[in-house]
Amino acid sequence: MVDPLNDSNLQGIVEAICAKGCRRVWRDIAALEAGNPPIEAQGLSRADRDRLLAELKAIMAVYDSCRSAPEPSPGPPHAD
């Protein structure tokens, strides 16, 4: 995993991508694998993009179920 104490820039990129939500992270992983990095990763060296991809995959390994789940549709708030 990326050590936030040793590479705060890369850690910040990981956090920014993860803040997008599960399905968007999977799309960014696919984009990185295709050689089309998301905006947050543009300008990174190939080695840093590889580290970013490995870190995102490690994080998302526990979230595999959201990969194929449909996007939630907006609706009225639930009454509690």
N, CA, C and O of each residue as an XYZ file, in Angstrom:
320
protein
N       0.831     -1.186      0.000
C       0.000      0.000      0.000
C       0.877      1.251      0.000
O       2.045      1.211      0.385
N       0.301      2.332     -0.429
C       1.024      3.601     -0.444
C       1.155      4.093      0.983
O       0.168      4.155      1.715
N       2.350      4.438      1.375
C       2.587      4.945      2.722
C       2.345      6.440      2.724
O       3.105      7.180      2.099
N       1.303      6.914      3.412
C       0.980      8.342      3.361
C       2.080      9.225      3.936
O       2.152     10.409      3.607
N       2.930      8.674      4.781
C       4.003      9.473      5.350
C       5.149      9.668      4.359
O       5.893     10.643      4.456
N       5.292      8.759      3.422
C       6.393      8.839      2.465
C       5.998      9.461      1.140
O       6.866      9.945      0.413
N       4.728      9.463      0.804
C       4.301      9.995     -0.486
C       2.933     10.642     -0.342
O       1.918     10.064     -0.728
N       2.916     11.833      0.211
C       1.646     12.507      0.490
C       0.915     12.892     -0.791
O      -0.316     12.910     -0.810
N       1.646     13.200     -1.863
C       0.995     13.541     -3.125
C       0.209     12.354     -3.664
O      -0.954     12.498     -4.041
N       0.838     11.183     -3.701
C       0.171      9.989     -4.205
C      -0.989      9.596     -3.291
O      -2.047      9.188     -3.772
N      -0.801      9.715     -2.005
C      -1.871      9.402     -1.064
C      -3.057     10.349     -1.269
O      -4.210      9.926     -1.187
N      -2.781     11.602     -1.529
C      -3.852     12.564     -1.792
C      -4.641     12.209     -3.045
O      -5.859     12.385     -3.090
N      -3.945     11.711     -4.059
C      -4.616     11.279     -5.288
C      -5.491     10.072     -5.012
O      -6.623     10.004     -5.491
N      -4.984      9.123     -4.247
C      -5.778      7.944     -3.867
C      -7.046      8.394     -3.152
O      -8.138      7.920     -3.466
N      -6.908      9.295     -2.202
C      -8.065      9.764     -1.442
C      -9.058     10.502     -2.333
O     -10.268     10.333     -2.180
N      -8.564     11.315     -3.259
C      -9.456     12.049     -4.166
C     -10.230     11.098     -5.066
O     -11.424     11.291     -5.292
N      -9.567     10.085     -5.573
C     -10.248      9.114     -6.435
C     -11.254      8.309     -5.621
O     -12.375      8.083     -6.078
N     -10.878      7.880     -4.440
C     -11.791      7.083     -3.604
C     -13.008      7.894     -3.163
O     -14.076      7.328     -2.932
N     -12.860      9.185     -3.048
C     -13.974     10.025     -2.629
C     -15.082     10.071     -3.690
O     -16.202     10.485     -3.393
N     -14.781      9.653     -4.905
C     -15.776      9.642     -5.973
C     -16.835      8.559     -5.784
O     -17.931      8.653     -6.338
N     -16.511      7.543     -5.011
C     -17.448      6.434     -4.827
C     -16.971      5.187     -5.550
O     -16.129      5.229     -6.447
N     -17.540      4.095     -5.123
C     -17.111      2.764     -5.543
C     -17.105      2.559     -7.057
O     -16.085      2.168     -7.624
N     -18.210      2.813     -7.699
C     -18.295      2.550     -9.138
C     -17.353      3.434     -9.939
O     -16.765      2.984    -10.922
N     -17.204      4.679     -9.529
C     -16.286      5.594    -10.227
C     -14.841      5.143    -10.048
O     -14.032      5.280    -10.965
N     -14.509      4.607     -8.875
C     -13.141      4.114     -8.660
C     -12.861      2.958     -9.607
O     -11.785      2.890    -10.202
N     -13.833      2.036     -9.754
C     -13.628      0.917    -10.681
C     -13.427      1.432    -12.105
O     -12.619      0.878    -12.850
N     -14.146      2.477    -12.491
C     -13.956      3.064    -13.829
C     -12.565      3.682    -13.960
O     -11.927      3.568    -15.007
N     -12.100      4.332    -12.902
C     -10.757      4.920    -12.940
C      -9.686      3.840    -12.994
O      -8.657      4.022    -13.645
N      -9.916      2.721    -12.319
C      -8.978      1.588    -12.399
C      -8.910      1.088    -13.837
O      -7.821      0.867    -14.367
N     -10.068      0.911    -14.470
C     -10.094      0.458    -15.861
C      -9.384      1.456    -16.772
O      -8.661      1.063    -17.688
N      -9.594      2.742    -16.519
C      -8.938      3.769    -17.324
C      -7.421      3.717    -17.151
O      -6.679      3.830    -18.126
N      -6.967      3.549    -15.925
C      -5.525      3.435    -15.682
C      -4.961      2.209    -16.397
O      -3.884      2.277    -16.989
N      -5.682      1.094    -16.344
C      -5.219     -0.124    -17.017
C      -5.151      0.062    -18.527
O      -4.315     -0.545    -19.195
N      -6.026      0.895    -19.059
C      -6.057      1.154    -20.500
C      -5.058      2.234    -20.918
O      -4.934      2.541    -22.103
N      -4.350      2.806    -19.953
C      -3.378      3.844    -20.271
C      -3.990      5.222    -20.399
O      -3.379      6.126    -20.969
N      -5.194      5.389    -19.871
C      -5.894      6.669    -19.930
C      -6.196      7.116    -18.497
O      -7.324      6.963    -18.029
N      -5.206      7.661    -17.805
C      -5.387      7.971    -16.389
C      -6.454      9.036    -16.151
O      -6.640      9.933    -16.974
N      -7.154      8.932    -15.020
C      -8.119      9.977    -14.677
C      -7.382     11.291    -14.429
O      -6.163     11.318    -14.260
N      -8.135     12.355    -14.411
C      -7.538     13.698    -14.295
C      -6.612     13.810    -13.086
O      -5.581     14.479    -13.157
N      -6.972     13.162    -11.981
C      -6.154     13.249    -10.765
C      -4.763     12.660    -10.977
O      -3.808     13.067    -10.316
N      -4.646     11.697    -11.900
C      -3.377     11.001    -12.104
C      -2.600     11.504    -13.311
O      -1.491     11.034    -13.567
N      -3.155     12.440    -14.048
C      -2.435     12.963    -15.204
C      -1.195     13.711    -14.717
O      -1.256     14.481    -13.759
N      -0.114     13.481    -15.366
C       1.144     14.115    -14.980
C       2.009     13.241    -14.091
O       3.172     13.560    -13.848
N       1.445     12.128    -13.599
C       2.259     11.202    -12.808
C       3.182     10.412    -13.726
O       2.864     10.174    -14.891
N       4.315     10.015    -13.193
C       5.211      9.145    -13.953
C       4.558      7.770    -14.112
O       3.613      7.433    -13.398
N       5.065      6.999    -15.038
C       4.549      5.630    -15.247
C       4.654      4.829    -13.950
O       3.725      4.104    -13.596
N       5.762      4.952    -13.248
C       5.950      4.215    -11.994
C       4.912      4.633    -10.956
O       4.364      3.785    -10.252
N       4.641      5.924    -10.856
C       3.638      6.388     -9.892
C       2.234      5.961    -10.301
O       1.414      5.638     -9.442
N       1.942      5.956    -11.615
C       0.631      5.453    -12.057
C       0.483      3.975    -11.719
O      -0.597      3.528    -11.333
N       1.565      3.219    -11.862
C       1.530      1.799    -11.496
C       1.302      1.624    -10.000
O       0.541      0.750     -9.585
N       1.951      2.443     -9.196
C       1.745      2.390     -7.738
C       0.319      2.770     -7.383
O      -0.300      2.143     -6.523
N      -0.205      3.798     -8.045
C      -1.578      4.231     -7.817
C      -2.555      3.118     -8.173
O      -3.479      2.835     -7.411
N      -2.359      2.494     -9.309
C      -3.227      1.403     -9.738
C      -3.190      0.248     -8.746
O      -4.234     -0.297     -8.390
N      -2.010     -0.124     -8.304
C      -1.884     -1.215     -7.333
C      -2.594     -0.867     -6.027
O      -3.256     -1.718     -5.433
N      -2.460      0.371     -5.581
C      -3.096      0.800     -4.336
C      -4.615      0.794     -4.475
O      -5.317      0.317     -3.584
N      -5.124      1.319     -5.584
C      -6.570      1.338     -5.788
C      -7.131     -0.075     -5.851
O      -8.192     -0.347     -5.289
N      -6.428     -0.974     -6.528
C      -6.878     -2.364     -6.604
C      -6.888     -3.012     -5.222
O      -7.808     -3.761     -4.892
N      -5.870     -2.727     -4.420
C      -5.811     -3.287     -3.072
C      -6.971     -2.779     -2.223
O      -7.588     -3.546     -1.484
N      -7.262     -1.508     -2.328
C      -8.366     -0.927     -1.568
C      -9.692     -1.512     -2.033
O     -10.539     -1.868     -1.214
N      -9.873     -1.610     -3.343
C     -11.159     -2.023     -3.891
C     -11.387     -3.527     -3.850
O     -12.486     -3.990     -4.155
N     -10.388     -4.283     -3.487
C     -10.546     -5.740     -3.408
C     -11.687     -6.136     -2.478
O     -12.319     -7.172     -2.683
N     -11.951     -5.342     -1.483
C     -13.036     -5.653     -0.539
C     -14.382     -5.115     -1.016
O     -15.404     -5.371     -0.380
N     -14.397     -4.380     -2.116
C     -15.630     -3.772     -2.619
C     -16.055     -4.349     -3.963
O     -16.705     -3.655     -4.744
N     -15.711     -5.579     -4.248
C     -16.004     -6.172     -5.543
C     -17.499     -6.190     -5.840
O     -17.890     -6.136     -7.006
N     -18.331     -6.264     -4.830
C     -19.771     -6.361     -5.056
C     -20.350     -5.113     -5.706
O     -21.391     -5.199     -6.357
N     -19.720     -3.970     -5.553
C     -20.278     -2.749     -6.140
C     -19.914     -2.609     -7.603
O     -20.452     -1.741     -8.289
N     -19.022     -3.434     -8.091
C     -18.557     -3.301     -9.475
C     -19.706     -3.433    -10.464
O     -19.773     -2.681    -11.435
N     -20.619     -4.387    -10.229
C     -21.688     -4.619    -11.192
C     -23.047     -4.155    -10.688
O     -24.057     -4.340    -11.368
N     -23.081     -3.564     -9.525
C     -24.354     -3.089     -8.984
C     -24.831     -1.891     -9.793
O     -24.025     -1.061    -10.213
N     -26.136     -1.801    -10.011
C     -26.644     -0.645    -10.761
C     -26.482      0.641     -9.973
O     -26.445      0.640     -8.742
N     -26.387      1.733    -10.707
C     -26.319      3.049    -10.071
C     -27.631      3.297     -9.340
O     -28.696      3.005     -9.885
N     -27.585      3.825     -8.131
C     -28.842      4.113     -7.435
C     -29.584      5.237     -8.140
O     -28.987      6.209     -8.605
N     -30.894      5.081     -8.207
C     -31.675      6.145     -8.835
C     -32.115      7.129     -7.776
O     -32.482      6.739     -6.667
N     -32.077      8.404     -8.117
C     -32.507      9.397     -7.133
C     -33.999      9.251     -6.896
O     -34.764      8.985     -7.823
N     -34.390      9.422     -5.691
C     -35.791      9.310     -5.362
C     -36.095     10.166     -4.152
O     -35.220     10.852     -3.622
N     -37.315     10.120     -3.732
C     -37.678     10.924     -2.559
C     -36.970     10.403     -1.323
O     -36.682      9.209     -1.235
N     -36.687     11.264     -0.377
C     -36.033     10.811      0.863
C     -36.945      9.851      1.603
O     -38.172      9.949      1.560
N     -36.293      8.921      2.282
C     -37.046      7.948      3.056
C     -37.509      8.585      4.368
O     -36.742      9.288      5.027
N     -38.754      8.339      4.739
C     -39.265      8.836      6.013
C     -38.892      7.842      7.099
O     -39.155      6.648      6.959
N     -38.300      8.303      8.149
C     -37.928      7.419      9.255
C     -38.920      7.501     10.372
O     -38.764      6.822     11.387
